[in-house]
Amino acid sequence: MRAAVFNGVGRKLDIEDRQRPSAGPGELVLKVAYCGICGSDIHGTEDSPFVLPPGVVLGHEFAGEVVESASADFAPGDRVIGVPLRECDACRPLGECRDRLGILCPRGRIVGLTPEAPGAYAEFVRLGTRHALSVPEGVDLRDAALAEPLAVGAHAVRMAGPLLGARVLILGAGPIGLATLQFARLAGAAEIRVSEPDPTRRQRAAALGATATDAPDALAAGAPDVVFECVGAPGLIRQCMDQVAVRGRVVVVGVHRHEDAIMPRVGIRKEVAVQFVLGYQAEDFRLVLDMLRTGRIQAAPLVTAVIGLGEVPEMFESLRRPNPHAKVLIDPRR
């Protein structure tokens, strides 16, 4: 099968022939319909203390059809998405983390971010059955492939605590910012402002319900009760602490891979609560699928391009620079 592979910092991804995976006990093999290019993929292939090792087949945001099943719960032709987790050797026979830590378990791995669990920048991907979720009737696989970034937004809003009537500020209108925006609106936020320098991204945020979107207006319209940092750039946590209201909450969703600095006195004087979040839980994926089924959230506005595997190396490099894209999907069938 064809796959896009990271082989070192400073190199474009390589399109290689890899052996198609096979389903071991409690596993499925999916024919990939769509896989999203994630900011984590891009950051993980750049020089930092957390750079990925060579040989990784990227891709952890995917939907597809079962072509091989070693489980009675799924059959060939079933449409599924995957929570992209792979347990350590000790827990794999159980099908899930024995400590119920999910993505937080230090012994586990994320599919597509380690050589031991190849991802879905490929024609086929292997997935543990306990991490597979059926795609509801009426939900297109293209929309379902966005369940992972949408689940990040759902989890961030869940971890933020009550938002009913709150004034919310979101930094960044990329896929995670837009996902957070939709779930904050559903959680009852009275006002949602988005700080985003790119005009195309600002328009998407406005179309999804943001009440103010350009950076100066968003930051000057009064202190928000809750700020979601959805960018992951240096200095933004401190900026969030500066902007949030007294006894406000800052939710750090963006992943910055280098050391950063804050001014503790700012947080102390306002009794600011800072909540870091990582990824999601399986229940966030189930919530997203139900919301897509009932039309209460939208995935389609987040998709800005669909490309084939052969186009991945050039597109991937272009996404390292500022750009107006939200979610670029890979269709390996192209």
Secondary structure by P-SEA (a helix, b strand, c coil): cbbbbbcccccccccccccbbbbcccbbbbcccbbbbcaaaaaaaccccccccccccccccccccccccccccccccccccccccccccccccccccccccccccccccccccccccccccccbbbbbcccbbbbcccccaaaaaaaaaaaaaaaaaaacccccccbbbbccccaaaaaaaaaaaaacccbbbbbcccaaaaaaaaaaccccccaaaaaacccccbbbbcccccaaaaaaaacccccbbbbbcccccbbbbbcaaaaaaabbbbbbbccccaaaaaaaaaaaaaccccccccccccccccaaaaaaaaacccccccbbbbcccc
